[in-house]
Amino acid sequence: MKLQLTKPLCFFDLETTGTDISKDRIVEIAILKLHPDGSKETLEARVNPEMPIPAEVSAVHGITDEMVADAPTFKEQSHKIYNFLKDCDLAGFNSDRFDIPLLVEELLRAEIDFNFNNTKTIDVQTIFHKMEARTLSAALRFYCDQELTDAHSAQADTKATHDVLLAQLDRYQDLEPNVHFLNEFSTRRKTADFAGFVVYNKEDAMCFGFGKHKGKKVTEVLEKEPGYFGWVLNADFPRYTKKVLTEIRLQSLNTKG
């Protein structure tokens, strides 16, 4: 079954210095852009993370400090990367919980004025877990009868994710081959900040997704306890989470004014 697209869909994968969205950095990015007419473009880049890569992390993806020492920083490549992704929908493997939030953090560090408000995302891992509950290597073997021989290489993982999604569409007739349906199906919960610290409730109101105010509306909490906003801004939360909360607060103040 051919994937039905109204705009390009970018499959992408990141290799990083670790798994902390707030602190860790990208060391490699690979993007496969699938156009509505079926044509494809690719972008691959090594990135100097401007911080050491822990040995245990290098053991997973095979990228060492020496391999990225002479690579451009993310900021130096940020416009090229963002322009490649701009006006596209996004797809990845565990991308809703990790790759997209971390990419957004890097864009904010690079002071890129981005807007993903109209971007839909497809998390192929979520589809896989709902249907079969396995890993990317097992997914490729299960759906495509292929072995992932270069796992944890951004290029290999990106290509595997692309192949798995197309195979999933062929296998499951109840999966509609369009981004809107796949976005809804592969989203665990609707978030306002990608990282899941600000979530939408059933009434589509933005609420805190963590801590003592979990489940409470952001606007109500910030009105009753304005100091909580300051605490979040000074705490170790992702930059995009802080950006979203700042926009909510400013909108609330402007409404009152």
RODO-2510 file (C-alpha; in nm, 4 decimals, decimal comma):
residues 257
     n   res          X          Y          Z
     1     m     0,0000     0,0000     0,0000
     2     k     0,1521     0,3332    -0,1042
     3     l     0,1817     0,6012     0,1628
     4     q    -0,0487     0,8896     0,0735
     5     l     0,1178     1,2260     0,1329
     6     t    -0,0010     1,5832     0,0896
     7     k     0,3426     1,7228     0,1778
     8     p     0,6899     1,5732     0,2291
     9     l     0,7476     1,3319     0,5164
    10     c     1,0940     1,3330     0,6744
    11     f     1,2123     1,0132     0,8376
    12     f     1,5001     1,0993     1,0681
    13     d     1,7227     0,9553     1,3364
    14     l     1,9704     1,1066     1,5815
    15     e     2,2809     0,9681     1,7432
    16     t     2,3617     1,1653     2,0565
    17     t     2,5866     1,2006     2,3595
    18     g     2,3176     1,0460     2,5801
    19     t     1,9463     1,0364     2,6547
    20     d     1,8930     1,3537     2,8599
    21     i     1,6868     1,5833     2,6382
    22     s     1,7877     1,8937     2,8326
    23     k     2,1629     1,8321     2,8428
    24     d     2,2724     1,5900     2,5712
    25     r     2,3650     1,6866     2,2182
    26     i     2,3467     1,5504     1,8650
    27     v     2,6567     1,3848     1,7152
    28     e     2,4949     1,2568     1,3962
    29     i     2,1708     1,3177     1,2095
    30     a     2,0302     1,1404     0,9061
    31     i     1,7140     1,2475     0,7226
    32     l     1,5276     1,0731     0,4429
    33     k     1,2707     1,3064     0,2840
    34     l     0,9889     1,1284     0,1011
    35     h     0,7946     1,3535    -0,1360
    36     p     0,4274     1,3033    -0,2332
    37     d     0,5377     1,1977    -0,5827
    38     g     0,7551     0,9198    -0,4355
    39     s     1,0886     1,0899    -0,4963
    40     k     1,3418     1,0987    -0,2137
    41     e     1,6145     1,3255    -0,0818
    42     t     1,8664     1,2576     0,1923
    43     l     2,0707     1,4649     0,4322
    44     e     2,3395     1,3230     0,6595
    45     a     2,5668     1,5134     0,8936
    46     r     2,8181     1,4467     1,1677
    47     v     2,8045     1,7095     1,4418
    48     n     3,0612     1,8301     1,6922
    49     p     2,8566     1,8216     2,0152
    50     e     3,0928     2,0588     2,1974
    51     m     3,1017     1,8140     2,4870
    52     p     3,2651     1,4727     2,5454
    53     i     3,0856     1,1606     2,4247
    54     p     3,0813     0,9088     2,7127
    55     a     3,2670     0,5871     2,6345
    56     e     2,9592     0,3761     2,7063
    57     v     2,7589     0,5799     2,4535
    58     s     3,0317     0,5525     2,1888
    59     a     3,0204     0,1769     2,2442
    60     v     2,6551     0,1823     2,1323
    61     h     2,6672     0,3990     1,8187
    62     g     3,0383     0,3788     1,7381
    63     i     3,0979     0,7547     1,7191
    64     t     3,3916     0,8839     1,9240
    65     d     3,5176     1,2292     2,0177
    66     e     3,7921     1,1991     1,7558
    67     m     3,5395     1,1258     1,4805
    68     v     3,3487     1,4516     1,5382
    69     a     3,6354     1,6755     1,6516
    70     d     3,6595     1,8473     1,3113
    71     a     3,2874     1,8345     1,2309
    72     p     3,0810     2,1571     1,2284
    73     t     2,8724     2,2286     1,5368
    74     f     2,4939     2,1976     1,5239
    75     k     2,4604     2,5758     1,5219
    76     e     2,6858     2,5965     1,2166
    77     q     2,4640     2,3442     1,0352
    78     s     2,1322     2,4445     1,1890
    79     h     1,9942     2,6501     0,8992
    80     k     2,0724     2,3742     0,6481
    81     i     1,9079     2,1099     0,8702
    82     y     1,6017     2,3191     0,9532
    83     n     1,5480     2,4261     0,5911
    84     f     1,5553     2,0578     0,4906
    85     l     1,2876     1,9750     0,7524
    86     k     1,0821     2,2911     0,7145
    87     d     0,7200     2,2466     0,5998
    88     c     0,7468     1,8676     0,6293
    89     d     0,5845     1,6147     0,8580
    90     l     0,8205     1,4035     1,0705
    91     a     0,8582     1,0296     1,1276
    92     g     1,0982     0,8272     1,3377
    93     f     1,1419     0,5372     1,5761
    94     n     1,0695     0,6562     1,9331
    95     s     1,0853     1,0040     1,7824
    96     d     0,7934     1,1567     1,9750
    97     r     0,9623     1,0904     2,3085
    98     f     1,3269     1,1428     2,2182
    99     d     1,4439     1,2531     1,8717
   100     i     1,1962     1,5376     1,8178
   101     p     1,2294     1,6899     2,1687
   102     l     1,6096     1,6765     2,1466
   103     l     1,6138     1,8228     1,7952
   104     v     1,3919     2,1081     1,9143
   105     e     1,6367     2,1767     2,1995
   106     e     1,9237     2,2009     1,9528
   107     l     1,7279     2,4396     1,7307
   108     l     1,6569     2,6618     2,0292
   109     r     2,0245     2,6626     2,1288
   110     a     2,1058     2,7656     1,7725
   111     e     1,8468     3,0466     1,7971
   112     i     1,6501     2,9155     1,4996
   113     d     1,3055     3,0739     1,4754
   114     f     1,1164     2,7546     1,3960
   115     n     0,7481     2,6709     1,3883
   116     f     0,6284     2,3103     1,4078
   117     n     0,2676     2,3992     1,4933
   118     n     0,1348     2,2480     1,1692
   119     t     0,3761     1,9540     1,1708
   120     k     0,2321     1,6070     1,2184
   121     t     0,4500     1,3285     1,3552
   122     i     0,4479     0,9528     1,3100
   123     d     0,6212     0,7378     1,5690
   124     v     0,6846     0,4052     1,3976
   125     q     0,7866     0,2494     1,7299
   126     t     0,4420     0,3186     1,8740
   127     i     0,2729     0,1544     1,5752
   128     f     0,5065    -0,1410     1,6130
   129     h     0,4471    -0,1709     1,9872
   130     k     0,0715    -0,1506     1,9422
   131     m     0,0862    -0,4226     1,6798
   132     e     0,3792    -0,6444     1,7799
   133     a     0,5724    -0,4937     2,0762
   134     r     0,9361    -0,5483     1,9662
   135     t     1,2573    -0,3563     1,8820
   136     l     1,3618    -0,1878     1,5560
   137     s     1,5870    -0,4806     1,4606
   138     a     1,3037    -0,7241     1,5285
   139     a     1,0606    -0,4992     1,3420
   140     l     1,2804    -0,4995     1,0323
   141     r     1,3158    -0,8762     1,0540
   142     f     0,9429    -0,9267     1,1171
   143     y     0,8053    -0,6926     0,8516
   144     c     1,0781    -0,6887     0,5867
   145     d     1,2691    -1,0144     0,6422
   146     q     1,5878    -0,8106     0,6671
   147     e     1,8661    -0,7956     0,9247
   148     l     1,9692    -0,4601     1,0679
   149     t     2,3432    -0,5145     1,0312
   150     d     2,4497    -0,1603     1,1232
   151     a     2,2173    -0,0835     1,4155
   152     h     2,2674     0,2492     1,5933
   153     s     2,4047     0,4100     1,2794
   154     a     2,1759     0,7038     1,2069
   155     q     2,1674     0,6232     0,8350
   156     a     2,0880     0,2536     0,8870
   157     d     1,8220     0,3239     1,1525
   158     t     1,6574     0,5899     0,9350
   159     k     1,6392     0,3580     0,6340
   160     a     1,5076     0,0742     0,8542
   161     t     1,2361     0,3012     0,9987
   162     h     1,1265     0,4031     0,6469
   163     d     1,1130     0,0387     0,5335
   164     v     0,9227    -0,0750     0,8434
   165     l     0,6507     0,1899     0,8076
   166     l     0,5850     0,1034     0,4432
   167     a     0,5745    -0,2672     0,5344
   168     q     0,3345    -0,1939     0,8218
   169     l     0,0990    -0,0218     0,5774
   170     d     0,1102    -0,3267     0,3503
   171     r     0,0499    -0,5706     0,6369
   172     y    -0,2258    -0,3938     0,8334
   173     q    -0,5235    -0,3040     0,6193
   174     d    -0,6797    -0,1038     0,9029
   175     l    -0,3874     0,1415     0,8984
   176     e    -0,4840     0,4305     0,6726
   177     p    -0,1887     0,5364     0,4523
   178     n    -0,1982     0,9059     0,5348
   179     v    -0,0083     1,1199     0,7827
   180     h    -0,3156     1,2439     0,9724
   181     f    -0,4285     0,8921     1,0633
   182     l    -0,0758     0,7676     1,1393
   183     n    -0,0076     1,0714     1,3551
   184     e    -0,3199     1,0054     1,5615
   185     f    -0,2504     0,6313     1,5805
   186     s     0,1155     0,6626     1,6801
   187     t     0,0758     0,9432     1,9345
   188     r     0,0740     0,8146     2,2928
   189     r    -0,0634     1,1390     2,4281
   190     k    -0,1057     1,4863     2,2883
   191     t     0,1612     1,7225     2,4159
   192     a     0,2259     2,0928     2,3729
   193     d     0,6021     2,0797     2,4252
   194     f     0,7138     1,7496     2,2620
   195     a     0,8872     1,6358     2,5838
   196     g     0,5563     1,5723     2,7614
   197     f     0,5820     1,8204     3,0472
   198     v     0,2821     2,0139     2,9103
   199     v    -0,0045     1,7948     2,7906
   200     y    -0,3589     1,8408     2,6635
   201     n    -0,6550     1,7085     2,8618
   202     k    -0,9804     1,5755     2,7165
   203     e    -1,1099     1,9314     2,6793
   204     d    -0,7943     2,0233     2,4815
   205     a    -0,6710     2,2516     2,7604
   206     m    -0,2969     2,2615     2,8343
   207     c    -0,2095     2,1012     3,1668
   208     f     0,1056     2,0165     3,3564
   209     g     0,2153     1,6586     3,2927
   210     f     0,4426     1,6275     3,5945
   211     g     0,4950     1,7101     3,9602
   212     k     0,2563     1,8371     4,2225
   213     h     0,0371     2,0114     3,9640
   214     k     0,0102     1,7142     3,7288
   215     g    -0,3244     1,7231     3,5476
   216     k    -0,3981     2,0830     3,6483
   217     k    -0,4500     2,3545     3,3866
   218     v    -0,1372     2,5602     3,3287
   219     t    -0,3234     2,8910     3,3223
   220     e    -0,4884     2,8212     3,6589
   221     v    -0,1640     2,7142     3,8250
   222     l     0,0305     3,0151     3,6971
   223     e    -0,2437     3,2484     3,8169
   224     k    -0,2684     3,0980     4,1667
   225     e     0,1013     3,0224     4,2106
   226     p     0,3081     3,2583     3,9901
   227     g     0,6278     3,1501     4,1654
   228     y     0,5925     2,8066     4,0061
   229     f     0,6633     2,9606     3,6657
   230     g     0,9883     3,1082     3,7952
   231     w     1,0858     2,7756     3,9464
   232     v     1,0359     2,5970     3,6129
   233     l     1,2399     2,8588     3,4257
   234     n     1,5315     2,8163     3,6650
   235     a     1,5071     2,4365     3,6875
   236     d     1,6551     2,1779     3,4520
   237     f     1,3652     2,1558     3,2054
   238     p     1,3956     2,1516     2,8240
   239     r     1,4195     2,4941     2,6618
   240     y     1,1126     2,4284     2,4501
   241     t     0,9051     2,3452     2,7592
   242     k     1,0071     2,6808     2,9062
   243     k     0,9250     2,8514     2,5752
   244     v     0,5747     2,7006     2,5681
   245     l     0,5045     2,7980     2,9307
   246     t     0,6317     3,1507     2,8657
   247     e     0,3964     3,1858     2,5683
   248     i     0,1028     3,0614     2,7780
   249     r     0,1851     3,3062     3,0562
   250     l     0,2238     3,6009     2,8185
   251     q    -0,1031     3,5173     2,6451
   252     s    -0,2777     3,4978     2,9819
   253     l    -0,1352     3,8360     3,0895
   254     n    -0,2338     3,9963     2,7589
   255     t    -0,5869     3,8591     2,7931
   256     k    -0,6185     4,0158     3,1387
   257     g    -0,4664     4,3411     3,0210
***
